[in-house]
Amino acid sequence: MIIKEFEPKYRDDLIYMVLEAKNALGRVPGLNEDLLDIQKNYLIPQNSK
C-alpha cells in the first residue's frame, strides 16, 4: 500500500473508493457532501501551521 498526501486531482478517486467500501460492507452507497470539498472540510490550512 502506498499512502499519498491528498491533492485535488485525487478527489474523484477518493469518492469512488468510499462508495465502493460502503457497498462492500453492505451499506447503501451514498455521496457524503463533505467529500466534494475535502480541502475545506478536512485539511488544515497551510497558513495556520
C-alpha positions as CSV (number, residue, x, y, z in Angstrom):
1,M,0.0,0.0,0.0
2,I,1.2,3.5,-0.8
3,I,-0.1,6.4,1.2
4,K,-0.1,9.7,-0.6
5,E,-0.8,13.2,0.6
6,F,-4.2,14.4,-0.8
7,E,-4.2,16.5,-3.9
8,P,-7.4,17.9,-5.5
9,K,-6.7,15.7,-8.6
10,Y,-7.5,12.6,-6.4
11,R,-10.9,13.8,-5.2
12,D,-13.0,11.7,-7.6
13,D,-10.9,8.6,-6.9
14,L,-11.4,9.1,-3.2
15,I,-15.1,9.5,-3.5
16,Y,-15.2,6.3,-5.6
17,M,-13.2,4.4,-3.0
18,V,-15.6,5.5,-0.2
19,L,-18.6,4.4,-2.3
20,E,-17.0,1.0,-3.1
21,A,-16.1,0.5,0.6
22,K,-19.7,1.2,1.7
23,N,-21.0,-1.2,-1.0
24,A,-18.6,-3.9,0.1
25,L,-19.9,-3.5,3.7
26,G,-23.5,-4.0,2.5
27,R,-24.4,-0.4,3.1
28,V,-26.3,1.7,0.5
29,P,-23.6,3.7,-1.2
30,G,-24.4,7.4,-1.0
31,L,-22.4,10.5,-1.5
32,N,-21.2,12.4,1.5
33,E,-21.4,16.1,0.6
34,D,-18.4,16.9,2.7
35,L,-16.2,14.9,0.3
36,L,-16.9,17.4,-2.5
37,D,-14.6,19.9,-0.8
38,I,-12.0,17.9,1.0
39,Q,-9.6,20.8,1.5
40,K,-12.2,22.9,3.2
41,N,-13.7,20.2,5.3
42,Y,-10.7,18.1,6.3
43,L,-7.4,19.7,5.7
44,I,-5.6,22.2,8.0
45,P,-4.9,25.4,6.0
46,Q,-1.1,25.8,5.4
47,N,-1.1,29.3,6.9
48,S,-2.3,28.1,10.3
49,K,0.6,25.7,11.0
